[in-house]
Amino acid sequence: MRRDQTKPAVDGLAPDMLANIHGRLTLLDRLALAVFRGAFKPEAPCLFLPGGTPETATLYSLADRGPAVVRATGLDHVVLGSSDGGGWLVTADDRAQMHLVNPVTGEQHALPDITTIPRLFTHGGGASFTLHLEHFACGPPYCYGYGDRRPPGGLTMQAELMREIFYRKVVLSDSSPRPTAMLITGSKFGVAAFATCGGTWRLAAPSSSGIEDAIYYNGQFYSITYSGDVEAWEHDADLLTR
C-alpha cells in the first residue's frame, strides 16, 4: 500500500485507538509514526550517540531510559543540529557538505553547497575555502586583534576545519517535508544564512552585534546576539531581514 493511501486511514482513527496503538509502540516505531503523520503526543528528547559499529548509531530515550540502534548518519559526519518535528538531523562531512539525515528512516538530502554563499570560495576541488572577513565578521567578539573594527582581508581554511570553525550550529524549521535551515556561524564571525534543499544559501542581513544562537518557535526564527538583543527573521522574503 502506498504512503498516500495509508495516511488518511491513520488520520481517521479515533483518538483513544491512536493512544492505544501509540502505547504499544517501541521508541523507533513512535519516531517513525511521527515522521509519517506527525507526533501523537510530544516525544521526550533523545541522546544521539555513537553505535557499536561504523554503520550504526544509538538513540537513548530519556523517557524509556533505554537505547535503540539506528542507522549512522555517515562516516566522519558531525551533527550540527536537529528539528523538533520530522526527526531530522543536520550533519557536516569532512568536505564541509551539510546534509539532512533521518536516522530512523535512513532518508538523506544534501543541503546546498556552502559556496553558494556570496564571497565564499573553494580551492583545489573543495579541499579548502576562503572567505572575506569584512562580510562575515559582523559583530563582537572580534578575535583578530582589530578591536571594534571589522578585520580586513580573507581567511582560508581546510575543508575539514569548516565544521569546527565556520559552522557553529544549524537550526531547522518544522516545515515538512523539507525544513528551512538557518546556519549560525562561529564566534569569530556572527552572521547567519538560510537555505532549503535544492536551493542556495542566502546570507542574512547583518546583525549589529553578531548572532550567538537561535531557535525556531511558532513558525519564526529568533536569534540572540552577543550583546543580548533578540531578533526575529523573515527568511521567506527576497531579502533576508530581521
ABEGO torsion letter per residue (X at the ends): XBAAAAAAAAAABBAAAAAAAAAABBAAAAAAAAAAAEBABBBBBBBBBBBABAABBBBBBAAAGBBBBBBBAEBGBBBABBBABGGBBBBBBAAGBBBBBBAAAGBBBBBBBAAABBGBBBBGGGABBBBBAAAABABOBBAAGAEABBBBEBBBBBAAAAAAAABABBBBBABOABBBBBBBBBAAAGBBBBBBBGBBBBBBBBBAAEBABBBBBGGBBBBBBAAGBBBBBBAABABBBX
